Amino acid sequence: MENISISQFLVGSIILVAIYVVYQIFDYRSSIKRAEINTQQVQNEEKTQSPPNPEKLEIASLKLMTLKDVKQNNGQGGKNVFVAIKNFVFDVTSSDSYKPDGPYGVFAGHDISISLGKMNISEEFLDMYGTVTQPEDEIANMNSWFSYFYTRYPVIGRLDDKKQD
Ligand code: HEM
């Protein structure tokens, strides 16, 4: 077999380099694609994550409270401000919204589940969770509010039996 000429060697090298470059470009493009898919997946997961399910909270470790305990913590006299949603008690003291002169001061020290479902700050809907049948859209509203509170305020207890007062 004859020895390959310099020109053949050069052509061969160029072909190899070209193949390598094409491979690198392809690999780069597919890694971008993979990164895009990953980002998309994370975003989809974030979108589809349902509101935290109260049943999945560490229920056993939560302090059992009564509606009376919640009512006593209405921000008056330097007390903390508690509100209950779906029988879970949130400490909302950190927010100005529930101070007596705040926009939602009427909620301080109450179960506000039905009010949130109805988007209504009237006192007539306070402390009614478990005593009325809520339409589906109001349940959905209430659940998204639950998520809102859950991400912003500590859950400090749960109501044992909201009828106790
Ligand atoms: C004209 C009508 C309303 C306007 C313009 C309004 C406006 C606002 C705004 C701007 C916030 C955000 C406050 C913040 O991020 O600090 C807020 C929060 C809130 N709104 Fe309203 N709102 C209205 C009616 C209502 C009604 C009827 C309800 C009854 C359930 C309600 C319940 C709430 C609650 C619970 C919060 C969360 C407060 C917190 O803990 O940060 N809002 N509202």
Backbone and ligand atoms as CSV (ligand in chain L), in Angstrom:
chain,resi,resn,atom,element,x,y,z
A,1,MET,N,N,0.837,-1.210,0.000
A,1,MET,CA,C,0.000,0.000,0.000
A,1,MET,C,C,0.871,1.259,0.000
A,2,GLU,N,N,0.475,2.190,-0.883
A,2,GLU,CA,C,1.294,3.402,-0.979
A,2,GLU,C,C,1.158,4.294,0.258
A,3,ASN,N,N,2.184,5.055,0.535
A,3,ASN,CA,C,2.082,6.027,1.620
A,3,ASN,C,C,1.106,7.132,1.248
A,4,ILE,N,N,0.319,7.622,2.179
A,4,ILE,CA,C,-0.594,8.705,1.823
A,4,ILE,C,C,0.198,9.996,1.641
A,5,SER,N,N,-0.257,10.797,0.686
A,5,SER,CA,C,0.440,12.046,0.395
A,5,SER,C,C,0.072,13.079,1.448
A,6,ILE,N,N,0.840,14.157,1.499
A,6,ILE,CA,C,0.581,15.242,2.454
A,6,ILE,C,C,-0.796,15.825,2.219
A,7,SER,N,N,-1.160,15.989,0.900
A,7,SER,CA,C,-2.466,16.603,0.627
A,7,SER,C,C,-3.599,15.699,1.118
A,8,GLN,N,N,-3.422,14.381,0.926
A,8,GLN,CA,C,-4.469,13.460,1.426
A,8,GLN,C,C,-4.584,13.563,2.950
A,9,PHE,N,N,-3.406,13.648,3.576
A,9,PHE,CA,C,-3.392,13.757,5.041
A,9,PHE,C,C,-4.129,15.029,5.504
A,10,LEU,N,N,-3.843,16.125,4.772
A,10,LEU,CA,C,-4.475,17.399,5.133
A,10,LEU,C,C,-5.992,17.322,4.953
A,11,VAL,N,N,-6.431,16.765,3.808
A,11,VAL,CA,C,-7.874,16.647,3.551
A,11,VAL,C,C,-8.528,15.806,4.658
A,12,GLY,N,N,-7.855,14.710,4.989
A,12,GLY,CA,C,-8.380,13.833,6.055
A,12,GLY,C,C,-8.495,14.595,7.362
A,13,SER,N,N,-7.447,15.370,7.692
A,13,SER,CA,C,-7.474,16.119,8.962
A,13,SER,C,C,-8.599,17.129,8.964
A,14,ILE,N,N,-8.753,17.822,7.805
A,14,ILE,CA,C,-9.806,18.843,7.723
A,14,ILE,C,C,-11.174,18.192,7.928
A,15,ILE,N,N,-11.372,17.018,7.295
A,15,ILE,CA,C,-12.667,16.321,7.453
A,15,ILE,C,C,-12.900,15.993,8.938
A,16,LEU,N,N,-11.838,15.484,9.590
A,16,LEU,CA,C,-11.987,15.128,11.016
A,16,LEU,C,C,-12.328,16.358,11.862
A,17,VAL,N,N,-11.599,17.459,11.589
A,17,VAL,CA,C,-11.871,18.695,12.337
A,17,VAL,C,C,-13.302,19.151,12.073
A,18,ALA,N,N,-13.736,19.073,10.793
A,18,ALA,CA,C,-15.091,19.515,10.447
A,18,ALA,C,C,-16.123,18.667,11.201
A,19,ILE,N,N,-15.894,17.336,11.219
A,19,ILE,CA,C,-16.833,16.460,11.937
A,19,ILE,C,C,-16.887,16.855,13.416
A,20,TYR,N,N,-15.698,17.120,13.994
A,20,TYR,CA,C,-15.637,17.492,15.406
A,20,TYR,C,C,-16.414,18.785,15.667
A,21,VAL,N,N,-16.205,19.787,14.768
A,21,VAL,CA,C,-16.884,21.081,14.942
A,21,VAL,C,C,-18.397,20.901,14.844
A,22,VAL,N,N,-18.852,20.132,13.830
A,22,VAL,CA,C,-20.296,19.906,13.670
A,22,VAL,C,C,-20.848,19.225,14.921
A,23,TYR,N,N,-20.089,18.238,15.439
A,23,TYR,CA,C,-20.541,17.526,16.635
A,23,TYR,C,C,-20.679,18.484,17.826
A,24,GLN,N,N,-19.649,19.368,17.975
A,24,GLN,CA,C,-19.677,20.322,19.086
A,24,GLN,C,C,-20.888,21.249,18.985
A,25,ILE,N,N,-21.145,21.735,17.737
A,25,ILE,CA,C,-22.292,22.633,17.550
A,25,ILE,C,C,-23.576,21.914,17.914
A,26,PHE,N,N,-23.689,20.667,17.434
A,26,PHE,CA,C,-24.895,19.885,17.693
A,26,PHE,C,C,-25.076,19.676,19.204
A,27,ASP,N,N,-23.946,19.330,19.849
A,27,ASP,CA,C,-24.002,19.061,21.287
A,27,ASP,C,C,-24.398,20.327,22.063
A,28,TYR,N,N,-23.835,21.468,21.614
A,28,TYR,CA,C,-24.140,22.738,22.266
A,28,TYR,C,C,-25.631,23.057,22.133
A,29,ARG,N,N,-26.128,22.858,20.893
A,29,ARG,CA,C,-27.556,23.158,20.667
A,29,ARG,C,C,-28.450,22.233,21.481
A,30,SER,N,N,-28.064,20.942,21.553
A,30,SER,CA,C,-28.954,20.048,22.303
A,30,SER,C,C,-28.854,20.314,23.803
A,31,SER,N,N,-27.682,20.816,24.264
A,31,SER,CA,C,-27.624,21.127,25.702
A,31,SER,C,C,-28.486,22.350,26.024
A,32,ILE,N,N,-28.546,23.296,25.058
A,32,ILE,CA,C,-29.438,24.441,25.271
A,32,ILE,C,C,-30.883,23.955,25.321
A,33,LYS,N,N,-31.197,23.039,24.391
A,33,LYS,CA,C,-32.561,22.489,24.332
A,33,LYS,C,C,-32.898,21.822,25.672
A,34,ARG,N,N,-31.912,21.013,26.155
A,34,ARG,CA,C,-32.158,20.309,27.429
A,34,ARG,C,C,-32.399,21.309,28.554
A,35,ALA,N,N,-31.582,22.371,28.573
A,35,ALA,CA,C,-31.739,23.395,29.622
A,35,ALA,C,C,-33.119,24.038,29.521
A,36,GLU,N,N,-33.557,24.289,28.251
A,36,GLU,CA,C,-34.881,24.894,28.071
A,36,GLU,C,C,-35.977,23.969,28.594
A,37,ILE,N,N,-35.825,22.671,28.265
A,37,ILE,CA,C,-36.852,21.712,28.708
A,37,ILE,C,C,-36.885,21.665,30.241
A,38,ASN,N,N,-35.674,21.640,30.850
A,38,ASN,CA,C,-35.624,21.607,32.317
A,38,ASN,C,C,-36.315,22.814,32.921
A,39,THR,N,N,-36.001,24.009,32.363
A,39,THR,CA,C,-36.603,25.233,32.891
A,39,THR,C,C,-38.119,25.168,32.772
A,40,GLN,N,N,-38.547,24.695,31.586
A,40,GLN,CA,C,-39.987,24.579,31.337
A,40,GLN,C,C,-40.637,23.652,32.375
A,41,GLN,N,N,-39.938,22.511,32.622
A,41,GLN,CA,C,-40.502,21.552,33.587
A,41,GLN,C,C,-40.647,22.170,34.961
A,42,VAL,N,N,-39.590,22.891,35.391
A,42,VAL,CA,C,-39.642,23.516,36.719
A,42,VAL,C,C,-40.788,24.511,36.779
A,43,GLN,N,N,-40.922,25.316,35.667
A,43,GLN,CA,C,-42.005,26.307,35.672
A,43,GLN,C,C,-43.369,25.622,35.719
A,44,ASN,N,N,-43.495,24.528,34.935
A,44,ASN,CA,C,-44.778,23.812,34.943
A,44,ASN,C,C,-45.088,23.271,36.329
A,45,GLU,N,N,-44.041,22.716,36.970
A,45,GLU,CA,C,-44.270,22.180,38.320
A,45,GLU,C,C,-44.739,23.276,39.255
A,46,GLU,N,N,-44.087,24.459,39.118
A,46,GLU,CA,C,-44.495,25.557,39.994
A,46,GLU,C,C,-45.952,25.936,39.754
A,47,LYS,N,N,-46.332,25.930,38.428
A,47,LYS,CA,C,-47.703,26.319,38.096
A,47,LYS,C,C,-48.718,25.319,38.620
A,48,THR,N,N,-48.368,24.020,38.488
A,48,THR,CA,C,-49.377,23.008,38.813
A,48,THR,C,C,-49.398,22.646,40.297
A,49,GLN,N,N,-48.418,23.147,41.044
A,49,GLN,CA,C,-48.416,22.796,42.468
A,49,GLN,C,C,-49.701,23.295,43.118
A,50,SER,N,N,-50.423,22.377,43.692
A,50,SER,CA,C,-51.688,22.770,44.295
A,50,SER,C,C,-51.401,23.513,45.591
A,51,PRO,N,N,-52.377,24.260,46.078
A,51,PRO,CA,C,-52.152,24.944,47.348
A,51,PRO,C,C,-51.821,23.920,48.422
A,52,PRO,N,N,-51.008,24.322,49.382
A,52,PRO,CA,C,-50.662,23.358,50.411
A,52,PRO,C,C,-51.925,22.750,51.004
A,53,ASN,N,N,-51.903,21.483,51.106
A,53,ASN,CA,C,-53.070,20.777,51.608
A,53,ASN,C,C,-53.002,20.739,53.133
A,54,PRO,N,N,-53.999,21.318,53.806
A,54,PRO,CA,C,-53.946,21.353,55.270
A,54,PRO,C,C,-53.701,19.980,55.868
A,55,GLU,N,N,-54.224,18.961,55.205
A,55,GLU,CA,C,-54.065,17.619,55.763
A,55,GLU,C,C,-52.592,17.198,55.780
A,56,LYS,N,N,-51.766,17.852,54.916
A,56,LYS,CA,C,-50.357,17.467,54.856
A,56,LYS,C,C,-49.495,18.253,55.835
A,57,LEU,N,N,-50.090,19.231,56.521
A,57,LEU,CA,C,-49.312,19.967,57.509
A,57,LEU,C,C,-48.982,19.019,58.656
A,58,GLU,N,N,-47.972,19.388,59.401
A,58,GLU,CA,C,-47.589,18.545,60.535
A,58,GLU,C,C,-48.630,18.723,61.629
A,59,ILE,N,N,-49.782,18.130,61.383
A,59,ILE,CA,C,-50.915,18.372,62.275
A,59,ILE,C,C,-50.599,17.977,63.716
A,60,ALA,N,N,-49.947,16.836,63.854
A,60,ALA,CA,C,-49.716,16.324,65.207
A,60,ALA,C,C,-48.900,17.302,66.042
A,61,SER,N,N,-48.013,18.066,65.381
A,61,SER,CA,C,-47.139,18.947,66.159
A,61,SER,C,C,-47.785,20.310,66.435
A,62,LEU,N,N,-48.976,20.538,65.864
A,62,LEU,CA,C,-49.607,21.844,66.075
A,62,LEU,C,C,-50.373,21.868,67.390
A,63,LYS,N,N,-50.288,23.035,68.016
A,63,LYS,CA,C,-50.983,23.211,69.291
A,63,LYS,C,C,-52.493,23.203,69.047
A,64,LEU,N,N,-53.217,22.475,69.885
A,64,LEU,CA,C,-54.677,22.490,69.776
A,64,LEU,C,C,-55.210,23.740,70.443
A,65,MET,N,N,-56.025,24.487,69.720
A,65,MET,CA,C,-56.553,25.743,70.256
A,65,MET,C,C,-58.065,25.764,70.091
A,66,THR,N,N,-58.674,26.745,70.729
A,66,THR,CA,C,-60.119,26.926,70.543
A,66,THR,C,C,-60.343,28.282,69.886
A,67,LEU,N,N,-61.567,28.466,69.404
A,67,LEU,CA,C,-61.892,29.756,68.785
A,67,LEU,C,C,-61.722,30.886,69.811
A,68,LYS,N,N,-61.951,30.525,71.091
A,68,LYS,CA,C,-61.779,31.529,72.151
A,68,LYS,C,C,-60.326,32.028,72.191
A,69,ASP,N,N,-59.379,31.096,72.047
A,69,ASP,CA,C,-57.955,31.496,72.019
A,69,ASP,C,C,-57.690,32.459,70.871
A,70,VAL,N,N,-58.318,32.163,69.738
A,70,VAL,CA,C,-58.115,33.019,68.566
A,70,VAL,C,C,-58.712,34.398,68.832
A,71,LYS,N,N,-59.932,34.398,69.388
A,71,LYS,CA,C,-60.615,35.677,69.651
A,71,LYS,C,C,-59.842,36.547,70.633
A,72,GLN,N,N,-59.171,35.869,71.581
A,72,GLN,CA,C,-58.415,36.643,72.579
A,72,GLN,C,C,-57.169,37.284,71.969
A,73,ASN,N,N,-56.762,36.770,70.826
A,73,ASN,CA,C,-55.589,37.347,70.166
A,73,ASN,C,C,-56.044,38.163,68.962
A,74,ASN,N,N,-56.557,39.344,69.286
A,74,ASN,CA,C,-57.091,40.200,68.222
A,74,ASN,C,C,-56.302,41.509,68.125
A,75,GLY,N,N,-55.117,41.513,68.720
A,75,GLY,CA,C,-54.255,42.685,68.618
A,75,GLY,C,C,-54.544,43.760,69.650
A,76,GLN,N,N,-55.663,43.618,70.371
A,76,GLN,CA,C,-55.983,44.636,71.394
A,76,GLN,C,C,-55.045,44.457,72.584
A,77,GLY,N,N,-54.690,45.565,73.178
A,77,GLY,CA,C,-53.856,45.529,74.400
A,77,GLY,C,C,-52.507,44.873,74.178
A,78,GLY,N,N,-51.963,45.083,73.009
A,78,GLY,CA,C,-50.618,44.560,72.735
A,78,GLY,C,C,-50.561,43.068,72.468
A,79,LYS,N,N,-51.741,42.440,72.366
A,79,LYS,CA,C,-51.736,40.991,72.088
A,79,LYS,C,C,-51.391,40.722,70.630
A,80,ASN,N,N,-51.022,39.485,70.372
A,80,ASN,CA,C,-50.778,39.074,68.984
A,80,ASN,C,C,-52.074,39.085,68.200
A,81,VAL,N,N,-51.941,38.951,66.886
A,81,VAL,CA,C,-53.135,38.853,66.053
A,81,VAL,C,C,-53.167,37.477,65.388
A,82,PHE,N,N,-54.229,36.738,65.711
A,82,PHE,CA,C,-54.418,35.428,65.093
A,82,PHE,C,C,-55.630,35.468,64.179
A,83,VAL,N,N,-55.570,34.708,63.105
A,83,VAL,CA,C,-56.783,34.438,62.321
A,83,VAL,C,C,-56.793,32.940,62.032
A,84,ALA,N,N,-57.995,32.386,61.876
A,84,ALA,CA,C,-58.104,30.956,61.555
A,84,ALA,C,C,-58.667,30.805,60.149
A,85,ILE,N,N,-58.084,29.871,59.405
A,85,ILE,CA,C,-58.610,29.510,58.086
A,85,ILE,C,C,-58.637,27.990,58.030
A,86,LYS,N,N,-59.811,27.447,57.742
A,86,LYS,CA,C,-59.986,25.995,57.659
A,86,LYS,C,C,-59.471,25.293,58.920
A,87,ASN,N,N,-59.745,25.925,60.041
A,87,ASN,CA,C,-59.364,25.388,61.351
A,87,ASN,C,C,-57.855,25.403,61.621
A,88,PHE,N,N,-57.101,26.112,60.791
A,88,PHE,CA,C,-55.687,26.297,61.082
A,88,PHE,C,C,-55.469,27.744,61.520
A,89,VAL,N,N,-54.665,27.916,62.549
A,89,VAL,CA,C,-54.500,29.244,63.128
A,89,VAL,C,C,-53.176,29.859,62.657
A,90,PHE,N,N,-53.285,31.038,62.063
A,90,PHE,CA,C,-52.118,31.767,61.564
A,90,PHE,C,C,-51.834,32.942,62.484
A,91,ASP,N,N,-50.556,33.182,62.731
A,91,ASP,CA,C,-50.164,34.376,63.475
A,91,ASP,C,C,-49.840,35.480,62.456
A,92,VAL,N,N,-50.731,36.463,62.342
A,92,VAL,CA,C,-50.574,37.519,61.331
A,92,VAL,C,C,-50.123,38.842,61.971
A,93,THR,N,N,-49.554,38.721,63.183
A,93,THR,CA,C,-49.128,39.913,63.916
A,93,THR,C,C,-48.178,40.789,63.093
A,94,SER,N,N,-47.391,40.141,62.232
A,94,SER,CA,C,-46.377,40.891,61.473
A,94,SER,C,C,-46.985,41.850,60.445
A,95,SER,N,N,-48.274,41.695,60.153
A,95,SER,CA,C,-48.881,42.524,59.103
A,95,SER,C,C,-49.660,43.704,59.672
A,96,ASP,N,N,-49.544,44.854,59.014
A,96,ASP,CA,C,-50.330,46.020,59.433
A,96,ASP,C,C,-51.789,45.890,59.005
A,97,SER,N,N,-52.051,44.981,58.051
A,97,SER,CA,C,-53.417,44.850,57.509
A,97,SER,C,C,-54.453,44.491,58.571
A,98,TYR,N,N,-54.006,43.810,59.651
A,98,TYR,CA,C,-54.966,43.320,60.654
A,98,TYR,C,C,-54.943,44.132,61.937
A,99,LYS,N,N,-54.212,45.254,61.900
A,99,LYS,CA,C,-54.236,46.154,63.062
A,99,LYS,C,C,-55.620,46.808,63.085
A,100,PRO,N,N,-56.060,47.307,64.259
A,100,PRO,CA,C,-57.422,47.854,64.355
A,100,PRO,C,C,-57.746,48.870,63.254
A,101,ASP,N,N,-56.747,49.678,62.866
A,101,ASP,CA,C,-57.029,50.669,61.815
A,101,ASP,C,C,-56.594,50.188,60.428
A,102,GLY,N,N,-56.209,48.909,60.331
A,102,GLY,CA,C,-55.799,48.346,59.033
A,102,GLY,C,C,-57.012,47.955,58.196
A,103,PRO,N,N,-56.818,47.722,56.905
A,103,PRO,CA,C,-57.947,47.431,56.008
A,103,PRO,C,C,-58.703,46.156,56.385
A,104,TYR,N,N,-58.001,45.223,57.027
A,104,TYR,CA,C,-58.660,43.963,57.377
A,104,TYR,C,C,-58.673,43.748,58.887
A,105,GLY,N,N,-58.705,44.863,59.620
A,105,GLY,CA,C,-58.735,44.808,61.083
A,105,GLY,C,C,-59.915,44.012,61.605
A,106,VAL,N,N,-61.001,43.988,60.839
A,106,VAL,CA,C,-62.200,43.262,61.260
A,106,VAL,C,C,-61.937,41.749,61.351
A,107,PHE,N,N,-60.908,41.293,60.654
A,107,PHE,CA,C,-60.599,39.856,60.656
A,107,PHE,C,C,-59.849,39.424,61.921
A,108,ALA,N,N,-59.217,40.393,62.608
A,108,ALA,CA,C,-58.331,40.050,63.726
A,108,ALA,C,C,-59.060,39.230,64.785
A,109,GLY,N,N,-58.502,38.086,65.130
A,109,GLY,CA,C,-59.086,37.246,66.175
A,109,GLY,C,C,-60.288,36.436,65.712
A,110,HIS,N,N,-60.388,36.198,64.410
A,110,HIS,CA,C,-61.556,35.444,63.929
A,110,HIS,C,C,-61.182,34.313,62.978
A,111,ASP,N,N,-62.145,33.408,62.836
A,111,ASP,CA,C,-62.093,32.446,61.740
A,111,ASP,C,C,-62.622,33.190,60.506
A,112,ILE,N,N,-61.786,33.262,59.461
A,112,ILE,CA,C,-62.160,34.085,58.301
A,112,ILE,C,C,-62.348,33.241,57.029
A,113,SER,N,N,-62.515,31.940,57.208
A,113,SER,CA,C,-62.598,31.028,56.052
A,113,SER,C,C,-63.705,31.419,55.080
A,114,ILE,N,N,-64.903,31.627,55.630
A,114,ILE,CA,C,-66.058,31.907,54.765
A,114,ILE,C,C,-65.911,33.292,54.134
A,115,SER,N,N,-65.431,34.266,54.939
A,115,SER,CA,C,-65.220,35.624,54.432
A,115,SER,C,C,-64.281,35.615,53.233
A,116,LEU,N,N,-63.187,34.858,53.345
A,116,LEU,CA,C,-62.208,34.812,52.251
A,116,LEU,C,C,-62.823,34.165,51.015
A,117,GLY,N,N,-63.578,33.087,51.233
A,117,GLY,CA,C,-64.238,32.411,50.104
A,117,GLY,C,C,-65.164,33.357,49.377
A,118,LYS,N,N,-65.855,34.200,50.152
A,118,LYS,CA,C,-66.830,35.134,49.571
A,118,LYS,C,C,-66.203,36.458,49.169
A,119,MET,N,N,-64.939,36.673,49.564
A,119,MET,CA,C,-64.291,37.976,49.367
A,119,MET,C,C,-65.162,39.079,49.959
A,120,ASN,N,N,-65.477,38.910,51.227
A,120,ASN,CA,C,-66.396,39.845,51.864
A,120,ASN,C,C,-65.918,40.109,53.285
A,121,ILE,N,N,-65.762,41.377,53.635
A,121,ILE,CA,C,-65.242,41.669,54.973
A,121,ILE,C,C,-66.356,41.941,55.988
A,122,SER,N,N,-67.580,41.681,55.600
A,122,SER,CA,C,-68.692,41.905,56.525
A,122,SER,C,C,-68.601,40.943,57.731
A,123,GLU,N,N,-68.902,41.461,58.910
A,123,GLU,CA,C,-68.765,40.659,60.133
A,123,GLU,C,C,-69.663,39.432,60.135
A,124,GLU,N,N,-70.741,39.476,59.343
A,124,GLU,CA,C,-71.705,38.367,59.381
A,124,GLU,C,C,-71.109,37.033,58.911
A,125,PHE,N,N,-69.970,37.085,58.205
A,125,PHE,CA,C,-69.399,35.833,57.696
A,125,PHE,C,C,-68.238,35.315,58.539
A,126,LEU,N,N,-67.991,35.995,59.659
A,126,LEU,CA,C,-66.884,35.557,60.518
A,126,LEU,C,C,-67.291,34.327,61.334
A,127,ASP,N,N,-66.291,33.499,61.658
A,127,ASP,CA,C,-66.462,32.372,62.575
A,127,ASP,C,C,-67.541,31.387,62.135
A,128,MET,N,N,-67.622,31.156,60.849
A,128,MET,CA,C,-68.680,30.279,60.356
A,128,MET,C,C,-68.169,28.993,59.721
A,129,TYR,N,N,-66.868,28.795,59.711
A,129,TYR,CA,C,-66.354,27.616,59.004
A,129,TYR,C,C,-66.912,26.341,59.629
A,130,GLY,N,N,-67.373,25.456,58.781
A,130,GLY,CA,C,-67.917,24.184,59.268
A,130,GLY,C,C,-69.400,24.236,59.571
A,131,THR,N,N,-69.987,25.429,59.498
A,131,THR,CA,C,-71.415,25.520,59.833
A,131,THR,C,C,-72.270,25.768,58.588
A,132,VAL,N,N,-71.620,26.018,57.452
A,132,VAL,CA,C,-72.386,26.283,56.231
A,132,VAL,C,C,-71.812,25.470,55.072
A,133,THR,N,N,-72.635,25.263,54.056
A,133,THR,CA,C,-72.139,24.585,52.848
A,133,THR,C,C,-71.673,25.665,51.879
A,134,GLN,N,N,-70.427,25.539,51.471
A,134,GLN,CA,C,-69.873,26.562,50.568
A,134,GLN,C,C,-69.962,26.103,49.115
A,135,PRO,N,N,-70.320,27.028,48.201
A,135,PRO,CA,C,-70.268,26.679,46.786
A,135,PRO,C,C,-68.817,26.418,46.355
A,136,GLU,N,N,-68.668,25.648,45.276
A,136,GLU,CA,C,-67.319,25.236,44.847
A,136,GLU,C,C,-66.388,26.414,44.585
A,137,ASP,N,N,-66.910,27.478,43.967
A,137,ASP,CA,C,-66.018,28.599,43.651
A,137,ASP,C,C,-65.521,29.275,44.930
A,138,GLU,N,N,-66.356,29.276,45.954
A,138,GLU,CA,C,-65.927,29.886,47.222
A,138,GLU,C,C,-64.913,28.997,47.939
A,139,ILE,N,N,-65.085,27.678,47.779
A,139,ILE,CA,C,-64.100,26.759,48.370
A,139,ILE,C,C,-62.750,26.992,47.689
A,140,ALA,N,N,-62.784,27.160,46.359
A,140,ALA,CA,C,-61.540,27.388,45.607
A,140,ALA,C,C,-60.885,28.699,46.049
A,141,ASN,N,N,-61.692,29.747,46.207
A,141,ASN,CA,C,-61.173,31.032,46.700
A,141,ASN,C,C,-60.516,30.871,48.055
A,142,MET,N,N,-61.250,30.205,48.935
A,142,MET,CA,C,-60.764,30.010,50.301
A,142,MET,C,C,-59.428,29.253,50.275
A,143,ASN,N,N,-59.352,28.224,49.401
A,143,ASN,CA,C,-58.118,27.438,49.336
A,143,ASN,C,C,-56.951,28.265,48.817
A,144,SER,N,N,-57.222,29.157,47.841
A,144,SER,CA,C,-56.074,29.962,47.391
A,144,SER,C,C,-55.668,30.966,48.453
A,145,TRP,N,N,-56.627,31.473,49.194
A,145,TRP,CA,C,-56.253,32.351,50.313
A,145,TRP,C,C,-55.452,31.571,51.354
A,146,PHE,N,N,-55.843,30.316,51.548
A,146,PHE,CA,C,-55.101,29.488,52.506
A,146,PHE,C,C,-53.630,29.444,52.081
A,147,SER,N,N,-53.407,29.209,50.771
A,147,SER,CA,C,-52.033,29.184,50.245
A,147,SER,C,C,-51.319,30.497,50.505
A,148,TYR,N,N,-52.048,31.586,50.240
A,148,TYR,CA,C,-51.473,32.923,50.427
A,148,TYR,C,C,-50.995,33.084,51.867
A,149,PHE,N,N,-51.876,32.755,52.800
A,149,PHE,CA,C,-51.507,32.911,54.212
A,149,PHE,C,C,-50.378,31.949,54.580
A,150,TYR,N,N,-50.462,30.740,54.026
A,150,TYR,CA,C,-49.477,29.725,54.368
A,150,TYR,C,C,-48.063,30.162,53.973
A,151,THR,N,N,-47.956,30.892,52.844
A,151,THR,CA,C,-46.624,31.320,52.414
A,151,THR,C,C,-46.153,32.548,53.184
A,152,ARG,N,N,-47.080,33.246,53.853
A,152,ARG,CA,C,-46.690,34.508,54.504
A,152,ARG,C,C,-46.628,34.479,56.017
A,153,TYR,N,N,-47.415,33.619,56.606
A,153,TYR,CA,C,-47.529,33.662,58.072
A,153,TYR,C,C,-47.327,32.279,58.688
A,154,PRO,N,N,-46.795,32.256,59.902
A,154,PRO,CA,C,-46.639,30.948,60.550
A,154,PRO,C,C,-47.983,30.357,60.976
A,155,VAL,N,N,-48.117,29.069,60.782
A,155,VAL,CA,C,-49.277,28.348,61.331
A,155,VAL,C,C,-48.895,27.989,62.753
A,156,ILE,N,N,-49.683,28.463,63.727
A,156,ILE,CA,C,-49.239,28.254,65.101
A,156,ILE,C,C,-50.157,27.296,65.868
A,157,GLY,N,N,-51.210,26.844,65.232
A,157,GLY,CA,C,-52.072,25.897,65.929
A,157,GLY,C,C,-53.225,25.482,65.044
A,158,ARG,N,N,-54.047,24.631,65.597
A,158,ARG,CA,C,-55.272,24.291,64.862
A,158,ARG,C,C,-56.443,24.236,65.814
A,159,LEU,N,N,-57.581,24.531,65.264
A,159,LEU,CA,C,-58.770,24.563,66.098
A,159,LEU,C,C,-59.265,23.138,66.294
A,160,ASP,N,N,-59.471,22.816,67.543
A,160,ASP,CA,C,-59.927,21.474,67.881
A,160,ASP,C,C,-61.376,21.335,67.464
A,161,ASP,N,N,-62.180,22.253,67.982
A,161,ASP,CA,C,-63.603,22.213,67.660
A,161,ASP,C,C,-64.035,23.663,67.638
A,162,LYS,N,N,-64.276,24.188,66.433
A,162,LYS,CA,C,-64.519,25.635,66.342
A,162,LYS,C,C,-65.783,26.080,67.073
A,163,LYS,N,N,-66.644,25.122,67.453
A,163,LYS,CA,C,-67.869,25.537,68.147
A,163,LYS,C,C,-67.595,25.927,69.607
A,164,GLN,N,N,-66.427,25.531,70.119
A,164,GLN,CA,C,-66.107,25.953,71.485
A,164,GLN,C,C,-65.890,27.461,71.503
A,165,ASP,N,N,-66.440,28.138,72.487
A,165,ASP,CA,C,-66.150,29.591,72.525
A,165,ASP,C,C,-65.921,30.084,73.950
L,1,HEM,C1,C,-61.813,47.571,46.661
L,1,HEM,C2,C,-61.535,46.348,47.031
L,1,HEM,C3,C,-60.180,45.874,47.438
L,1,HEM,C4,C,-58.957,46.348,47.156
L,1,HEM,C5,C,-58.583,47.549,46.282
L,1,HEM,C6,C,-57.994,45.512,47.811
L,1,HEM,C7,C,-56.628,45.659,47.764
L,1,HEM,C8,C,-55.714,44.859,48.376
L,1,HEM,C9,C,-54.289,45.011,48.270
L,1,HEM,C10,C,-53.555,46.093,47.483
L,1,HEM,C11,C,-53.727,44.031,49.006
L,1,HEM,C12,C,-52.231,43.763,49.184
L,1,HEM,C13,C,-51.773,44.319,50.497
L,1,HEM,C14,C,-50.338,43.953,50.745
L,1,HEM,O1,O,-49.718,43.213,49.972
L,1,HEM,O2,O,-49.827,44.389,51.768
L,1,HEM,C15,C,-54.794,43.259,49.579
L,1,HEM,C16,C,-54.613,42.197,50.404
L,1,HEM,C17,C,-55.643,41.468,50.929
L,1,HEM,N1,N,-56.978,41.614,50.686
L,1,HEM,FE1,FE,-57.816,43.087,49.620
L,1,HEM,N2,N,-58.647,44.533,48.507
L,1,HEM,C18,C,-59.993,44.716,48.292
L,1,HEM,C19,C,-61.004,43.973,48.787
L,1,HEM,C20,C,-60.852,42.891,49.613
L,1,HEM,C21,C,-61.948,42.130,50.171
L,1,HEM,C22,C,-63.440,42.371,49.933
L,1,HEM,C23,C,-61.406,41.164,50.928
L,1,HEM,C24,C,-62.215,40.165,51.708
L,1,HEM,C25,C,-61.817,38.942,51.928
L,1,HEM,C26,C,-59.957,41.315,50.854
L,1,HEM,C27,C,-59.034,40.542,51.503
L,1,HEM,C28,C,-57.672,40.721,51.452
L,1,HEM,C29,C,-56.728,39.946,52.245
L,1,HEM,C30,C,-57.042,38.848,53.219
L,1,HEM,C31,C,-55.461,40.418,51.925
L,1,HEM,C32,C,-54.132,39.909,52.463
L,1,HEM,C33,C,-53.604,40.839,53.514
L,1,HEM,C34,C,-52.295,40.281,54.061
L,1,HEM,O3,O,-52.334,39.468,54.974
L,1,HEM,O4,O,-51.256,40.676,53.560
L,1,HEM,N3,N,-59.677,42.370,50.050
L,1,HEM,N4,N,-55.977,43.802,49.175
